[in-house]
Amino acid sequence: MSLKIVANQCTGCSACEPECPNDAISEVKNLFVIDPDLCTECEGHFDTPQCVAVCPIDECIVPLVTA
């Protein structure tokens, strides 16, 4: 599974980017995005996703829902 950053919630604070052990988070036009091909929700590294743990905005980083 992967996570995504809700664009209209993201403040561009950059707290999440350095916390990602997979380098899945990058900045695009002053907002941050998660590459779903790289995101593992920190499995194998941490017990919980670190981006969610450090994000100051509740529900800004959520599970990616695919059809």
C-alpha positions as CSV (number, residue, x, y, z in Angstrom):
1,M,0.0,0.0,0.0
2,S,1.0,3.6,-0.4
3,L,0.2,7.0,1.0
4,K,-0.6,10.3,-0.7
5,I,-0.5,13.9,0.3
6,V,-3.8,15.8,-0.1
7,A,-2.7,18.7,-2.1
8,N,-5.2,21.3,-0.8
9,Q,-4.2,20.3,2.8
10,C,-0.4,20.5,2.3
11,T,1.2,23.7,3.5
12,G,4.6,23.0,2.0
13,C,6.4,22.9,5.3
14,S,8.7,20.1,4.2
15,A,8.6,18.3,7.5
16,C,7.8,15.0,5.8
17,E,10.5,14.9,3.1
18,P,13.6,14.1,5.1
19,E,11.7,11.5,7.2
20,C,11.0,9.2,4.3
21,P,13.5,6.2,4.3
22,N,12.6,5.5,0.7
23,D,13.0,8.9,-0.8
24,A,9.4,8.7,-2.0
25,I,8.6,12.3,-1.1
26,S,9.5,15.2,-3.3
27,E,8.6,18.9,-3.8
28,V,6.5,19.9,-6.8
29,K,5.6,23.6,-7.1
30,N,6.0,24.3,-3.3
31,L,3.9,21.3,-2.3
32,F,5.0,17.8,-1.6
33,V,4.0,14.6,-3.3
34,I,4.6,10.9,-2.6
35,D,5.7,8.5,-5.4
36,P,3.4,5.5,-4.9
37,D,6.0,3.3,-6.6
38,L,8.5,4.1,-3.8
39,C,6.2,4.4,-0.7
40,T,6.0,1.4,1.5
41,E,4.4,3.2,4.5
42,C,7.8,2.7,6.2
43,E,7.4,-1.1,6.4
44,G,10.7,-2.6,7.3
45,H,12.0,0.7,8.7
46,F,9.5,1.9,11.3
47,D,6.3,0.7,13.0
48,T,4.3,3.7,11.6
49,P,4.7,6.0,8.6
50,Q,7.1,8.7,9.6
51,C,5.6,11.3,7.3
52,V,2.3,11.0,9.0
53,A,4.0,11.2,12.4
54,V,5.7,14.5,11.7
55,C,3.1,16.2,9.5
56,P,1.5,19.2,11.4
57,I,-1.8,18.9,9.5
58,D,-4.2,16.2,10.5
59,E,-5.3,13.9,7.6
60,C,-3.0,15.6,5.2
61,I,-1.3,12.3,4.4
62,V,-3.7,9.5,3.8
63,P,-3.8,6.0,2.2
64,L,-3.8,6.0,-1.6
65,V,-7.0,4.5,-2.8
66,T,-6.8,2.8,-6.2
67,A,-9.7,1.6,-8.3
